[in-house]
């Protein structure tokens, strides 16, 4: 009886309860919307229920692992991830024009997903080792450690995952003390580039112009964002139909399972990348704002955990993983509402998919581990 009590105590203390409450609300809301999105294909709803179960189990297991153990795993985890990415480059399986999977014989894996966790862990470990004596050269080394997996993922090509990996790694570097003044040239270059693209859209988006740094399909996505009506039944179809769905929801929405764009199959990828369009059509502007507030609470709790941690490793890792979730939400909602190009980034806890949910489960498990051991010395 005493042992059972100790086990239950360990289970209870592993969780950060404010964070867990937010995630439980997301699970309920995500399954509710998925039930409407799948229509008659109930197997996806059952699969998503199983995916949530596995994600919560993974979260609990990771929450039991102390941050000092996570720090010891950072270097081997990162090295294995980079080796697997190299394996994808040379031996990966190609599907729908992208080479993202590696067949290990017993199973297929997507190494780029693990780098969303491995990269911020590695960089947090690196800056923990140089705490109190960070030099410019350390930022250069960190940038190189981020550039290696980022470049390999871009080559697959998988711009959405590459963006998330880059974002998670960048925020570790920024929180470690990178001066904002050093970012001003990059920001100015981005503003000038976007301005040039918008001004010369008619010329730059013609078929004969090669953008060099982007694949043709990525170029088409950007051009479609600037003018969706240029190809309304082709490249612009996703953006146009999702915007119609979001706009037709009005203030209050059409009601649960009453979305016409959804149930007449006008919304493409409605269970994955464009699930927010399903939600917005049925729950309207007020429902959309409520969902964004819930995401805001999730991000605020993650940043609070980072702020309350006494170790450099915990602060940097918790802050980076939290901001990675922010990037997920910002990019997905942006592409569904037509302010960002379509890059294939799922909406956390809402989009169908076991891999993305497992990654989110592990990320939140790490946050809970850091919260539980926030005063422990690593």
RAQUI-V299918 format. One record per backbone hydrogen bond with DSSP energy under -1.0 kcal/mol. NH is the residue of the N-H (numbers start at 1). CO is the residue of the C=O. E is the energy in kcal/mol with one decimal. If there is no record, write none. Layout:
BEGIN
nh=NH co=CO e=E
nh=NH co=CO e=E
END
This chain:
BEGIN
nh=5 co=1 e=-2.1
nh=6 co=2 e=-2.0
nh=7 co=3 e=-2.4
nh=8 co=4 e=-2.6
nh=9 co=5 e=-2.2
nh=10 co=6 e=-2.2
nh=11 co=7 e=-2.2
nh=12 co=8 e=-2.5
nh=13 co=9 e=-2.7
nh=14 co=10 e=-1.0
nh=20 co=16 e=-2.8
nh=21 co=17 e=-2.5
nh=22 co=18 e=-1.7
nh=23 co=19 e=-2.1
nh=24 co=20 e=-2.5
nh=25 co=21 e=-2.0
nh=26 co=22 e=-2.0
nh=27 co=23 e=-2.4
nh=28 co=24 e=-2.3
nh=29 co=25 e=-2.5
nh=30 co=26 e=-3.4
nh=31 co=27 e=-2.3
nh=32 co=28 e=-1.8
nh=33 co=29 e=-2.4
nh=34 co=30 e=-2.2
nh=35 co=31 e=-2.0
nh=36 co=32 e=-1.1
nh=37 co=33 e=-2.6
nh=38 co=34 e=-2.4
nh=41 co=38 e=-2.1
nh=42 co=40 e=-1.8
nh=44 co=41 e=-1.4
nh=46 co=42 e=-2.1
nh=47 co=43 e=-2.5
nh=48 co=44 e=-2.5
nh=49 co=45 e=-2.1
nh=50 co=46 e=-2.1
nh=51 co=47 e=-2.5
nh=52 co=48 e=-2.4
nh=53 co=49 e=-1.8
nh=54 co=50 e=-2.5
nh=55 co=51 e=-2.4
nh=56 co=52 e=-2.4
nh=57 co=53 e=-2.1
nh=58 co=54 e=-2.6
nh=59 co=55 e=-2.3
nh=60 co=56 e=-2.3
nh=61 co=57 e=-2.4
nh=62 co=58 e=-2.5
nh=63 co=59 e=-2.2
nh=64 co=60 e=-1.0
nh=65 co=62 e=-1.4
nh=70 co=66 e=-1.8
nh=71 co=67 e=-2.4
nh=72 co=68 e=-1.3
nh=73 co=69 e=-1.5
nh=77 co=73 e=-2.4
nh=78 co=74 e=-2.2
nh=79 co=75 e=-2.6
nh=80 co=76 e=-2.6
nh=81 co=77 e=-1.9
nh=82 co=78 e=-2.4
nh=83 co=79 e=-2.4
nh=84 co=80 e=-2.4
nh=85 co=81 e=-2.1
nh=86 co=82 e=-2.2
nh=87 co=83 e=-2.0
nh=88 co=84 e=-2.1
nh=89 co=85 e=-1.9
nh=90 co=86 e=-1.8
nh=91 co=87 e=-3.3
nh=92 co=88 e=-1.7
nh=93 co=101 e=-2.6
nh=95 co=98 e=-2.9
nh=98 co=95 e=-1.5
nh=99 co=156 e=-2.8
nh=101 co=93 e=-1.1
nh=102 co=109 e=-2.6
nh=104 co=107 e=-2.9
nh=109 co=102 e=-2.2
nh=113 co=110 e=-1.9
nh=115 co=111 e=-1.1
nh=116 co=113 e=-1.3
nh=117 co=114 e=-1.1
nh=118 co=114 e=-2.8
nh=119 co=115 e=-2.0
nh=121 co=117 e=-1.8
nh=122 co=118 e=-2.6
nh=123 co=119 e=-2.5
nh=124 co=120 e=-2.3
nh=125 co=121 e=-2.3
nh=126 co=122 e=-2.3
nh=127 co=123 e=-2.3
nh=128 co=124 e=-1.9
nh=129 co=125 e=-1.8
nh=131 co=128 e=-1.2
nh=133 co=130 e=-2.2
nh=139 co=135 e=-1.2
nh=140 co=136 e=-1.8
nh=141 co=137 e=-2.4
nh=142 co=138 e=-2.4
nh=143 co=139 e=-2.3
nh=144 co=140 e=-1.9
nh=145 co=141 e=-2.2
nh=146 co=142 e=-1.7
nh=147 co=143 e=-2.5
nh=148 co=144 e=-1.8
nh=150 co=146 e=-1.8
nh=151 co=147 e=-2.9
nh=152 co=148 e=-1.9
nh=153 co=149 e=-2.2
nh=154 co=150 e=-2.2
nh=155 co=151 e=-1.7
nh=156 co=153 e=-1.1
nh=158 co=153 e=-1.1
nh=162 co=158 e=-2.3
nh=163 co=159 e=-2.3
nh=164 co=160 e=-1.7
nh=165 co=161 e=-2.6
nh=166 co=162 e=-2.7
nh=167 co=163 e=-2.6
nh=168 co=164 e=-2.4
nh=169 co=165 e=-2.3
nh=170 co=166 e=-3.2
nh=171 co=167 e=-2.2
nh=172 co=168 e=-1.1
nh=173 co=169 e=-1.9
nh=174 co=170 e=-2.8
nh=175 co=171 e=-2.7
nh=176 co=172 e=-1.4
nh=177 co=174 e=-1.6
nh=178 co=173 e=-1.3
nh=182 co=179 e=-1.0
nh=183 co=180 e=-1.3
nh=187 co=183 e=-2.5
nh=188 co=184 e=-2.8
nh=189 co=185 e=-2.4
nh=190 co=186 e=-2.2
nh=191 co=187 e=-2.3
nh=192 co=188 e=-2.6
nh=193 co=189 e=-2.5
nh=194 co=190 e=-2.6
nh=195 co=191 e=-2.5
nh=196 co=192 e=-2.5
nh=197 co=193 e=-2.3
nh=198 co=194 e=-2.5
nh=199 co=195 e=-2.3
nh=200 co=196 e=-2.6
nh=204 co=200 e=-2.9
nh=205 co=201 e=-2.3
nh=206 co=203 e=-1.3
nh=209 co=206 e=-1.6
nh=213 co=211 e=-3.5
nh=219 co=215 e=-2.3
nh=220 co=216 e=-2.5
nh=221 co=217 e=-1.6
nh=222 co=218 e=-1.9
nh=223 co=219 e=-2.5
nh=224 co=220 e=-2.6
nh=225 co=221 e=-1.9
nh=226 co=222 e=-1.7
nh=227 co=223 e=-1.8
nh=230 co=227 e=-1.9
nh=231 co=228 e=-1.4
nh=234 co=231 e=-1.3
nh=236 co=231 e=-2.4
nh=237 co=234 e=-1.3
nh=240 co=236 e=-2.5
nh=241 co=237 e=-2.6
nh=242 co=238 e=-2.1
nh=243 co=239 e=-2.2
nh=244 co=240 e=-2.2
nh=245 co=241 e=-2.1
nh=246 co=242 e=-2.5
nh=247 co=243 e=-2.6
nh=248 co=244 e=-2.5
nh=250 co=247 e=-1.2
nh=253 co=249 e=-2.2
nh=254 co=281 e=-2.3
nh=255 co=282 e=-1.8
nh=258 co=255 e=-2.2
nh=263 co=259 e=-2.4
nh=264 co=260 e=-1.6
nh=265 co=262 e=-1.4
nh=266 co=261 e=-2.2
nh=267 co=261 e=-1.4
nh=272 co=269 e=-1.0
nh=274 co=269 e=-2.2
nh=275 co=272 e=-1.3
nh=279 co=275 e=-2.2
nh=280 co=276 e=-3.0
nh=281 co=277 e=-2.1
nh=282 co=278 e=-1.7
nh=283 co=279 e=-2.5
nh=284 co=280 e=-1.9
nh=285 co=250 e=-2.3
nh=286 co=251 e=-2.3
nh=287 co=283 e=-1.6
nh=288 co=284 e=-2.3
nh=289 co=285 e=-2.7
nh=290 co=286 e=-2.2
nh=291 co=287 e=-2.2
nh=292 co=288 e=-2.2
nh=293 co=289 e=-2.3
nh=294 co=290 e=-2.0
nh=295 co=291 e=-2.1
nh=296 co=292 e=-2.3
nh=297 co=293 e=-2.2
nh=298 co=294 e=-1.9
nh=299 co=295 e=-2.5
nh=300 co=296 e=-2.7
nh=301 co=297 e=-2.4
nh=302 co=298 e=-2.1
nh=303 co=299 e=-2.4
nh=304 co=300 e=-2.0
nh=305 co=301 e=-2.2
nh=306 co=302 e=-2.0
nh=307 co=303 e=-2.5
nh=308 co=304 e=-2.0
nh=310 co=374 e=-2.8
nh=315 co=311 e=-2.3
nh=316 co=312 e=-2.6
nh=317 co=313 e=-2.4
nh=318 co=314 e=-2.5
nh=319 co=315 e=-2.3
nh=320 co=316 e=-2.3
nh=321 co=317 e=-2.5
nh=322 co=318 e=-2.0
nh=323 co=319 e=-2.2
nh=324 co=320 e=-2.0
nh=325 co=321 e=-1.6
nh=326 co=322 e=-1.6
nh=327 co=323 e=-2.2
nh=328 co=324 e=-2.3
nh=329 co=325 e=-2.1
nh=330 co=326 e=-3.0
nh=331 co=327 e=-2.8
nh=332 co=328 e=-2.3
nh=333 co=329 e=-2.6
nh=334 co=330 e=-1.9
nh=335 co=331 e=-2.4
nh=336 co=332 e=-2.2
nh=337 co=333 e=-2.0
nh=339 co=334 e=-2.6
nh=340 co=334 e=-1.4
nh=350 co=347 e=-2.0
nh=351 co=347 e=-2.5
nh=352 co=271 e=-3.7
nh=357 co=353 e=-1.3
nh=358 co=354 e=-2.5
nh=359 co=355 e=-2.3
nh=360 co=356 e=-2.2
nh=361 co=357 e=-2.6
nh=362 co=358 e=-2.6
nh=363 co=359 e=-2.4
nh=364 co=360 e=-2.4
nh=365 co=361 e=-2.0
nh=366 co=362 e=-2.3
nh=367 co=363 e=-1.8
nh=368 co=364 e=-2.2
nh=369 co=365 e=-2.3
nh=370 co=366 e=-2.6
nh=371 co=367 e=-2.4
nh=372 co=368 e=-2.5
nh=373 co=369 e=-1.9
nh=376 co=373 e=-1.9
END
